């Protein structure tokens, strides 16, 4: 599994990331996504999306983005 993060700051970040998530969900290998915020980082929003394989995604103008391969995973016991 792979995780992709897209980071946006500033006005309208929620709307832009929501629209981006709607685009991503139509691509092959998409497993789901979450839109994240933190009180410690006002004005910052992240879209975390999960993929079956390393995604090749269209860029989101103005966003920083990273993809990670899941190397280990823990479940509740």
Secondary structure, 3 states (H helix, E strand, C coil): CEEEEEEEECCCHHHHHHHHHHHHCCCCCEEEEEEECCCCCCCEEEEEEEECCCCCCCCCCCCEEEEEECCCCCCCC
